[in-house]
Amino acid sequence: MIPLAYVVRAVVVPPAPTALATNLPYSVEHGSVEGEMIARASHTHPLFRDDNSTVYYLLEEATRGTTYAPTIKPFQHAKDGRGAWNSLITQYAGDDKWQAELTKQDELLHNREWKGQSNFSLEKFIAQHRNAYVSMRQSIANYQYCFDRSYK
């Protein structure tokens, strides 16, 4: 009954266990029994193979008929859910993708002008800028996450 998130966690071999929180069955670091199970579950356990293929089938179902489907195709024969997940993340959510999004939104904020001579209202223009700002903040947070994750 371990959550399948353990299959796709960044670290294959879990670090040494941390001390449990006072009077609780989990560490402060992971914050819950579920978090502890995700962090501590072994990738060498016999049931990992079944969980890994379950993750593959879930990803295949989620990407079926989309532009993302060919990315996981190489993992079909082995039913490698972890490999398919990492491939999707690398292809569509890697730091280069976040950097491209940052560049795109920065260009919008700095170079787009509202001329007021069309059906494009000032409210829509302001909403575009607000959305670009929010997208940039999200990109920066995810870019930093990708950067931090690559060194762990």
DAFEN-V887651 format. One record per backbone hydrogen bond with DSSP energy under -0.5 kcal/mol. NH is the residue of the N-H (numbers start at 1). CO is the residue of the C=O. Records with the same first field share a line. If there is no record, write none. Layout:
NH = CO / CO
This chain:
6 = 3
7 = 4
8 = 4 / 5
9 = 6
12 = 10
14 = 12
21 = 26
24 = 21
28 = 19
31 = 27
36 = 32
37 = 33
38 = 34
39 = 35
40 = 36
41 = 37
48 = 45
49 = 45 / 46
51 = 47
52 = 48
53 = 49
54 = 50
55 = 51
56 = 52
57 = 53
58 = 54
59 = 55
60 = 56
61 = 57
62 = 58
63 = 59
64 = 60
66 = 63
69 = 63 / 66
71 = 68
72 = 68 / 69
73 = 69
75 = 72
76 = 73
79 = 75
80 = 75
81 = 52 / 79
84 = 80
85 = 81
86 = 82
87 = 83
88 = 84
89 = 85
90 = 86
91 = 87
92 = 88
93 = 89
94 = 90
97 = 94
98 = 94
99 = 95
100 = 96
101 = 97
102 = 98
103 = 99
104 = 100
105 = 101
106 = 102
107 = 103
108 = 104
109 = 105
110 = 106
111 = 107
112 = 108
115 = 113
121 = 119
125 = 121
126 = 122
127 = 123
128 = 124
129 = 125
130 = 126
131 = 127
132 = 128
133 = 129
134 = 130
135 = 131
136 = 132
137 = 133
138 = 134
139 = 135
140 = 136
141 = 137
142 = 138
143 = 139
144 = 140
145 = 141
146 = 142
147 = 143
148 = 144
149 = 145
150 = 146
151 = 147 / 148
152 = 149
